[in-house]
């Protein structure tokens, strides 16, 4: 079993329905229901394989609201050949 240790050079996160804080300090408001690439290298040439990539998958919130809302369902972090996935489950 291989182990990968990664030190944080930047930080990002999502909260609420969702509001996402980017690594450069911007706040984005995603209401889409799909998977987004939140961060990666090699952005100048998207045909190159990145050495890292952070993907976030949003799903539609099942609670009735006055406006559409989505929530983080899954986060996948890829570094080279290593893949780490975190799946969130509603417990309401």
Secondary structure, DSSP 8 states (H G I E B T S, - for coil): --------S---EEETTTEEE-TTS-EEE---SSEEEEEES-TT-TTS--SEEEEEEEEE--S--SS--EEEEEEEEEETTEEEEEE-----
